[in-house]
Amino acid sequence: MSIEVGSKLQGKVTGITNFGAFVELPGGSTGLVHISEVADNFVKDINEHLKVGDEVEVKVINVEKDGKIGLSIKKAKDRPERPQRNSDFRKKDRKKEYRPPESFEQKMSRFLKDSEDRLSTLKRHNESRRGGRGAKRG
């Protein structure tokens, strides 16, 4: 039986290592399910998810030239498609308000106003730390 990438097959877990599980496929060939392909969440100990002898559904994710077969349990699970968002909320559909480009003078006046505001805020903050205006240290 030829094994093709993307096909879903039933297999039997024949061995477990700290990096994954070996699964015997129909036709006698064996593939590896890497620990990262066992479940959707993080798997610290593969023994919590699989045991030798378990029947599992796997998806073939790659076949190397030397005959090694990469399998995935989590990709074999059928997931419902995510519902599409309402087109009103899509970024590309939003209308941007047109603003004519600012002239140099407009940019400079905005910059000066912002700078003066920041400077006055800084002065106020520093004065309050020192005890206000005209406070004598004693």
PyMOL CGO cylinders between C-alpha atoms (Angstrom):
from pymol import cmd
from pymol.cgo import CYLINDER

trace = [
    CYLINDER, 0.00, 0.00, 0.00, 1.47, 3.34, -0.97, 0.3, 1, 1, 1, 1, 1, 1,
    CYLINDER, 1.47, 3.34, -0.97, 1.31, 6.00, 1.71, 0.3, 1, 1, 1, 1, 1, 1,
    CYLINDER, 1.31, 6.00, 1.71, 0.56, 9.50, 0.47, 0.3, 1, 1, 1, 1, 1, 1,
    CYLINDER, 0.56, 9.50, 0.47, 1.01, 12.81, 2.25, 0.3, 1, 1, 1, 1, 1, 1,
    CYLINDER, 1.01, 12.81, 2.25, -2.35, 14.11, 3.46, 0.3, 1, 1, 1, 1, 1, 1,
    CYLINDER, -2.35, 14.11, 3.46, -4.06, 10.73, 3.79, 0.3, 1, 1, 1, 1, 1, 1,
    CYLINDER, -4.06, 10.73, 3.79, -5.76, 9.70, 7.04, 0.3, 1, 1, 1, 1, 1, 1,
    CYLINDER, -5.76, 9.70, 7.04, -5.13, 6.18, 8.27, 0.3, 1, 1, 1, 1, 1, 1,
    CYLINDER, -5.13, 6.18, 8.27, -5.89, 3.96, 11.26, 0.3, 1, 1, 1, 1, 1, 1,
    CYLINDER, -5.89, 3.96, 11.26, -2.84, 2.68, 13.07, 0.3, 1, 1, 1, 1, 1, 1,
    CYLINDER, -2.84, 2.68, 13.07, -1.70, 0.94, 16.22, 0.3, 1, 1, 1, 1, 1, 1,
    CYLINDER, -1.70, 0.94, 16.22, 0.83, 2.39, 18.67, 0.3, 1, 1, 1, 1, 1, 1,
    CYLINDER, 0.83, 2.39, 18.67, 3.77, -0.05, 18.79, 0.3, 1, 1, 1, 1, 1, 1,
    CYLINDER, 3.77, -0.05, 18.79, 6.28, 1.92, 20.81, 0.3, 1, 1, 1, 1, 1, 1,
    CYLINDER, 6.28, 1.92, 20.81, 6.64, 5.08, 22.88, 0.3, 1, 1, 1, 1, 1, 1,
    CYLINDER, 6.64, 5.08, 22.88, 9.77, 7.19, 23.36, 0.3, 1, 1, 1, 1, 1, 1,
    CYLINDER, 9.77, 7.19, 23.36, 10.37, 10.51, 25.09, 0.3, 1, 1, 1, 1, 1, 1,
    CYLINDER, 10.37, 10.51, 25.09, 10.13, 12.29, 21.71, 0.3, 1, 1, 1, 1, 1, 1,
    CYLINDER, 10.13, 12.29, 21.71, 7.09, 10.58, 20.21, 0.3, 1, 1, 1, 1, 1, 1,
    CYLINDER, 7.09, 10.58, 20.21, 5.25, 7.38, 19.40, 0.3, 1, 1, 1, 1, 1, 1,
    CYLINDER, 5.25, 7.38, 19.40, 5.75, 4.78, 16.68, 0.3, 1, 1, 1, 1, 1, 1,
    CYLINDER, 5.75, 4.78, 16.68, 2.56, 3.79, 14.90, 0.3, 1, 1, 1, 1, 1, 1,
    CYLINDER, 2.56, 3.79, 14.90, 2.17, 0.70, 12.70, 0.3, 1, 1, 1, 1, 1, 1,
    CYLINDER, 2.17, 0.70, 12.70, 0.16, 1.55, 9.60, 0.3, 1, 1, 1, 1, 1, 1,
    CYLINDER, 0.16, 1.55, 9.60, -1.83, -0.74, 7.27, 0.3, 1, 1, 1, 1, 1, 1,
    CYLINDER, -1.83, -0.74, 7.27, 0.57, -2.62, 5.04, 0.3, 1, 1, 1, 1, 1, 1,
    CYLINDER, 0.57, -2.62, 5.04, 3.13, -3.15, 7.79, 0.3, 1, 1, 1, 1, 1, 1,
    CYLINDER, 3.13, -3.15, 7.79, 4.97, 0.16, 7.54, 0.3, 1, 1, 1, 1, 1, 1,
    CYLINDER, 4.97, 0.16, 7.54, 5.72, 2.20, 10.67, 0.3, 1, 1, 1, 1, 1, 1,
    CYLINDER, 5.72, 2.20, 10.67, 5.66, 5.97, 11.13, 0.3, 1, 1, 1, 1, 1, 1,
    CYLINDER, 5.66, 5.97, 11.13, 6.51, 8.37, 13.92, 0.3, 1, 1, 1, 1, 1, 1,
    CYLINDER, 6.51, 8.37, 13.92, 4.11, 10.76, 15.63, 0.3, 1, 1, 1, 1, 1, 1,
    CYLINDER, 4.11, 10.76, 15.63, 6.36, 13.45, 17.09, 0.3, 1, 1, 1, 1, 1, 1,
    CYLINDER, 6.36, 13.45, 17.09, 5.40, 14.56, 20.62, 0.3, 1, 1, 1, 1, 1, 1,
    CYLINDER, 5.40, 14.56, 20.62, 4.43, 17.99, 19.23, 0.3, 1, 1, 1, 1, 1, 1,
    CYLINDER, 4.43, 17.99, 19.23, 1.86, 16.31, 16.94, 0.3, 1, 1, 1, 1, 1, 1,
    CYLINDER, 1.86, 16.31, 16.94, 0.06, 14.28, 19.63, 0.3, 1, 1, 1, 1, 1, 1,
    CYLINDER, 0.06, 14.28, 19.63, -2.35, 16.92, 20.99, 0.3, 1, 1, 1, 1, 1, 1,
    CYLINDER, -2.35, 16.92, 20.99, -3.35, 20.54, 20.50, 0.3, 1, 1, 1, 1, 1, 1,
    CYLINDER, -3.35, 20.54, 20.50, -1.99, 21.54, 23.89, 0.3, 1, 1, 1, 1, 1, 1,
    CYLINDER, -1.99, 21.54, 23.89, 1.58, 21.16, 25.24, 0.3, 1, 1, 1, 1, 1, 1,
    CYLINDER, 1.58, 21.16, 25.24, 2.50, 17.53, 25.91, 0.3, 1, 1, 1, 1, 1, 1,
    CYLINDER, 2.50, 17.53, 25.91, 5.11, 17.09, 28.64, 0.3, 1, 1, 1, 1, 1, 1,
    CYLINDER, 5.11, 17.09, 28.64, 4.69, 13.33, 29.05, 0.3, 1, 1, 1, 1, 1, 1,
    CYLINDER, 4.69, 13.33, 29.05, 3.45, 11.39, 26.04, 0.3, 1, 1, 1, 1, 1, 1,
    CYLINDER, 3.45, 11.39, 26.04, 2.41, 8.49, 28.32, 0.3, 1, 1, 1, 1, 1, 1,
    CYLINDER, 2.41, 8.49, 28.32, -0.46, 10.66, 29.58, 0.3, 1, 1, 1, 1, 1, 1,
    CYLINDER, -0.46, 10.66, 29.58, -1.94, 10.62, 26.06, 0.3, 1, 1, 1, 1, 1, 1,
    CYLINDER, -1.94, 10.62, 26.06, -0.96, 7.29, 24.49, 0.3, 1, 1, 1, 1, 1, 1,
    CYLINDER, -0.96, 7.29, 24.49, -0.25, 3.67, 25.47, 0.3, 1, 1, 1, 1, 1, 1,
    CYLINDER, -0.25, 3.67, 25.47, 1.27, 0.82, 23.47, 0.3, 1, 1, 1, 1, 1, 1,
    CYLINDER, 1.27, 0.82, 23.47, -1.57, -0.98, 21.72, 0.3, 1, 1, 1, 1, 1, 1,
    CYLINDER, -1.57, -0.98, 21.72, -3.83, 2.08, 21.32, 0.3, 1, 1, 1, 1, 1, 1,
    CYLINDER, -3.83, 2.08, 21.32, -5.67, 2.38, 18.02, 0.3, 1, 1, 1, 1, 1, 1,
    CYLINDER, -5.67, 2.38, 18.02, -5.26, 5.91, 16.66, 0.3, 1, 1, 1, 1, 1, 1,
    CYLINDER, -5.26, 5.91, 16.66, -6.25, 7.84, 13.58, 0.3, 1, 1, 1, 1, 1, 1,
    CYLINDER, -6.25, 7.84, 13.58, -3.24, 9.60, 12.05, 0.3, 1, 1, 1, 1, 1, 1,
    CYLINDER, -3.24, 9.60, 12.05, -2.61, 11.90, 9.14, 0.3, 1, 1, 1, 1, 1, 1,
    CYLINDER, -2.61, 11.90, 9.14, 0.51, 11.50, 7.02, 0.3, 1, 1, 1, 1, 1, 1,
    CYLINDER, 0.51, 11.50, 7.02, 2.35, 14.83, 7.10, 0.3, 1, 1, 1, 1, 1, 1,
    CYLINDER, 2.35, 14.83, 7.10, 5.56, 13.83, 5.30, 0.3, 1, 1, 1, 1, 1, 1,
    CYLINDER, 5.56, 13.83, 5.30, 7.35, 10.88, 3.71, 0.3, 1, 1, 1, 1, 1, 1,
    CYLINDER, 7.35, 10.88, 3.71, 11.14, 11.10, 3.53, 0.3, 1, 1, 1, 1, 1, 1,
    CYLINDER, 11.14, 11.10, 3.53, 13.18, 9.62, 0.67, 0.3, 1, 1, 1, 1, 1, 1,
    CYLINDER, 13.18, 9.62, 0.67, 14.76, 7.13, 3.07, 0.3, 1, 1, 1, 1, 1, 1,
    CYLINDER, 14.76, 7.13, 3.07, 11.29, 5.78, 3.94, 0.3, 1, 1, 1, 1, 1, 1,
    CYLINDER, 11.29, 5.78, 3.94, 10.66, 7.58, 7.22, 0.3, 1, 1, 1, 1, 1, 1,
    CYLINDER, 10.66, 7.58, 7.22, 7.02, 8.54, 7.65, 0.3, 1, 1, 1, 1, 1, 1,
    CYLINDER, 7.02, 8.54, 7.65, 5.95, 11.58, 9.70, 0.3, 1, 1, 1, 1, 1, 1,
    CYLINDER, 5.95, 11.58, 9.70, 2.50, 11.34, 11.25, 0.3, 1, 1, 1, 1, 1, 1,
    CYLINDER, 2.50, 11.34, 11.25, 0.16, 13.62, 13.19, 0.3, 1, 1, 1, 1, 1, 1,
    CYLINDER, 0.16, 13.62, 13.19, -2.70, 12.75, 15.50, 0.3, 1, 1, 1, 1, 1, 1,
    CYLINDER, -2.70, 12.75, 15.50, -3.84, 16.32, 16.07, 0.3, 1, 1, 1, 1, 1, 1,
    CYLINDER, -3.84, 16.32, 16.07, -4.08, 17.09, 12.34, 0.3, 1, 1, 1, 1, 1, 1,
    CYLINDER, -4.08, 17.09, 12.34, -6.15, 13.95, 11.77, 0.3, 1, 1, 1, 1, 1, 1,
    CYLINDER, -6.15, 13.95, 11.77, -8.96, 15.32, 13.94, 0.3, 1, 1, 1, 1, 1, 1,
    CYLINDER, -8.96, 15.32, 13.94, -11.76, 16.97, 11.99, 0.3, 1, 1, 1, 1, 1, 1,
    CYLINDER, -11.76, 16.97, 11.99, -12.23, 20.50, 13.28, 0.3, 1, 1, 1, 1, 1, 1,
    CYLINDER, -12.23, 20.50, 13.28, -15.21, 22.63, 12.40, 0.3, 1, 1, 1, 1, 1, 1,
    CYLINDER, -15.21, 22.63, 12.40, -14.24, 25.64, 10.34, 0.3, 1, 1, 1, 1, 1, 1,
    CYLINDER, -14.24, 25.64, 10.34, -14.23, 28.94, 12.12, 0.3, 1, 1, 1, 1, 1, 1,
    CYLINDER, -14.23, 28.94, 12.12, -17.23, 31.07, 11.26, 0.3, 1, 1, 1, 1, 1, 1,
    CYLINDER, -17.23, 31.07, 11.26, -16.32, 34.00, 9.11, 0.3, 1, 1, 1, 1, 1, 1,
    CYLINDER, -16.32, 34.00, 9.11, -16.62, 37.42, 10.63, 0.3, 1, 1, 1, 1, 1, 1,
    CYLINDER, -16.62, 37.42, 10.63, -19.27, 39.81, 9.51, 0.3, 1, 1, 1, 1, 1, 1,
    CYLINDER, -19.27, 39.81, 9.51, -17.85, 41.85, 6.62, 0.3, 1, 1, 1, 1, 1, 1,
    CYLINDER, -17.85, 41.85, 6.62, -18.76, 45.06, 8.48, 0.3, 1, 1, 1, 1, 1, 1,
    CYLINDER, -18.76, 45.06, 8.48, -15.90, 44.40, 10.87, 0.3, 1, 1, 1, 1, 1, 1,
    CYLINDER, -15.90, 44.40, 10.87, -13.23, 43.58, 8.35, 0.3, 1, 1, 1, 1, 1, 1,
    CYLINDER, -13.23, 43.58, 8.35, -10.37, 46.00, 8.34, 0.3, 1, 1, 1, 1, 1, 1,
    CYLINDER, -10.37, 46.00, 8.34, -10.23, 46.31, 4.57, 0.3, 1, 1, 1, 1, 1, 1,
    CYLINDER, -10.23, 46.31, 4.57, -13.90, 47.26, 4.41, 0.3, 1, 1, 1, 1, 1, 1,
    CYLINDER, -13.90, 47.26, 4.41, -13.61, 50.15, 6.86, 0.3, 1, 1, 1, 1, 1, 1,
    CYLINDER, -13.61, 50.15, 6.86, -13.70, 53.59, 5.35, 0.3, 1, 1, 1, 1, 1, 1,
    CYLINDER, -13.70, 53.59, 5.35, -11.01, 55.98, 6.46, 0.3, 1, 1, 1, 1, 1, 1,
    CYLINDER, -11.01, 55.98, 6.46, -11.83, 59.59, 6.92, 0.3, 1, 1, 1, 1, 1, 1,
    CYLINDER, -11.83, 59.59, 6.92, -9.97, 61.66, 4.35, 0.3, 1, 1, 1, 1, 1, 1,
    CYLINDER, -9.97, 61.66, 4.35, -7.62, 64.26, 5.74, 0.3, 1, 1, 1, 1, 1, 1,
    CYLINDER, -7.62, 64.26, 5.74, -5.71, 66.53, 3.42, 0.3, 1, 1, 1, 1, 1, 1,
    CYLINDER, -5.71, 66.53, 3.42, -1.94, 66.44, 4.01, 0.3, 1, 1, 1, 1, 1, 1,
    CYLINDER, -1.94, 66.44, 4.01, -0.65, 68.98, 6.53, 0.3, 1, 1, 1, 1, 1, 1,
    CYLINDER, -0.65, 68.98, 6.53, 1.54, 71.81, 5.40, 0.3, 1, 1, 1, 1, 1, 1,
    CYLINDER, 1.54, 71.81, 5.40, 4.95, 72.34, 7.01, 0.3, 1, 1, 1, 1, 1, 1,
    CYLINDER, 4.95, 72.34, 7.01, 3.61, 75.30, 9.01, 0.3, 1, 1, 1, 1, 1, 1,
    CYLINDER, 3.61, 75.30, 9.01, 0.72, 73.23, 10.37, 0.3, 1, 1, 1, 1, 1, 1,
    CYLINDER, 0.72, 73.23, 10.37, 3.10, 70.45, 11.41, 0.3, 1, 1, 1, 1, 1, 1,
    CYLINDER, 3.10, 70.45, 11.41, 5.44, 72.94, 13.12, 0.3, 1, 1, 1, 1, 1, 1,
    CYLINDER, 5.44, 72.94, 13.12, 2.64, 74.64, 15.05, 0.3, 1, 1, 1, 1, 1, 1,
    CYLINDER, 2.64, 74.64, 15.05, 1.32, 71.23, 16.21, 0.3, 1, 1, 1, 1, 1, 1,
    CYLINDER, 1.32, 71.23, 16.21, 4.84, 70.22, 17.25, 0.3, 1, 1, 1, 1, 1, 1,
    CYLINDER, 4.84, 70.22, 17.25, 5.39, 73.47, 19.19, 0.3, 1, 1, 1, 1, 1, 1,
    CYLINDER, 5.39, 73.47, 19.19, 2.06, 73.13, 20.99, 0.3, 1, 1, 1, 1, 1, 1,
    CYLINDER, 2.06, 73.13, 20.99, 2.80, 69.51, 21.95, 0.3, 1, 1, 1, 1, 1, 1,
    CYLINDER, 2.80, 69.51, 21.95, 6.31, 70.46, 23.12, 0.3, 1, 1, 1, 1, 1, 1,
    CYLINDER, 6.31, 70.46, 23.12, 5.01, 73.32, 25.29, 0.3, 1, 1, 1, 1, 1, 1,
    CYLINDER, 5.01, 73.32, 25.29, 2.38, 71.05, 26.82, 0.3, 1, 1, 1, 1, 1, 1,
    CYLINDER, 2.38, 71.05, 26.82, 4.98, 68.41, 27.66, 0.3, 1, 1, 1, 1, 1, 1,
    CYLINDER, 4.98, 68.41, 27.66, 7.39, 70.98, 29.08, 0.3, 1, 1, 1, 1, 1, 1,
    CYLINDER, 7.39, 70.98, 29.08, 4.74, 72.55, 31.33, 0.3, 1, 1, 1, 1, 1, 1,
    CYLINDER, 4.74, 72.55, 31.33, 3.73, 69.08, 32.57, 0.3, 1, 1, 1, 1, 1, 1,
    CYLINDER, 3.73, 69.08, 32.57, 7.36, 68.29, 33.38, 0.3, 1, 1, 1, 1, 1, 1,
    CYLINDER, 7.36, 68.29, 33.38, 7.85, 71.61, 35.21, 0.3, 1, 1, 1, 1, 1, 1,
    CYLINDER, 7.85, 71.61, 35.21, 4.68, 71.04, 37.24, 0.3, 1, 1, 1, 1, 1, 1,
    CYLINDER, 4.68, 71.04, 37.24, 5.82, 67.55, 38.16, 0.3, 1, 1, 1, 1, 1, 1,
    CYLINDER, 5.82, 67.55, 38.16, 9.31, 68.68, 39.20, 0.3, 1, 1, 1, 1, 1, 1,
    CYLINDER, 9.31, 68.68, 39.20, 7.98, 71.58, 41.26, 0.3, 1, 1, 1, 1, 1, 1,
    CYLINDER, 7.98, 71.58, 41.26, 5.63, 69.32, 43.18, 0.3, 1, 1, 1, 1, 1, 1,
    CYLINDER, 5.63, 69.32, 43.18, 8.54, 67.01, 44.01, 0.3, 1, 1, 1, 1, 1, 1,
    CYLINDER, 8.54, 67.01, 44.01, 10.61, 69.92, 45.31, 0.3, 1, 1, 1, 1, 1, 1,
    CYLINDER, 10.61, 69.92, 45.31, 7.81, 71.35, 47.44, 0.3, 1, 1, 1, 1, 1, 1,
    CYLINDER, 7.81, 71.35, 47.44, 6.30, 73.92, 45.12, 0.3, 1, 1, 1, 1, 1, 1,
    CYLINDER, 6.30, 73.92, 45.12, 7.37, 77.43, 44.13, 0.3, 1, 1, 1, 1, 1, 1,
    CYLINDER, 7.37, 77.43, 44.13, 9.40, 79.46, 46.52, 0.3, 1, 1, 1, 1, 1, 1,
    CYLINDER, 9.40, 79.46, 46.52, 9.48, 76.76, 49.16, 0.3, 1, 1, 1, 1, 1, 1,
    CYLINDER, 9.48, 76.76, 49.16, 12.44, 77.26, 51.47, 0.3, 1, 1, 1, 1, 1, 1,
    CYLINDER, 12.44, 77.26, 51.47, 14.49, 74.36, 52.58, 0.3, 1, 1, 1, 1, 1, 1,
    CYLINDER, 14.49, 74.36, 52.58, 15.45, 74.48, 56.14, 0.3, 1, 1, 1, 1, 1, 1,
]
cmd.load_cgo(trace, "trace")
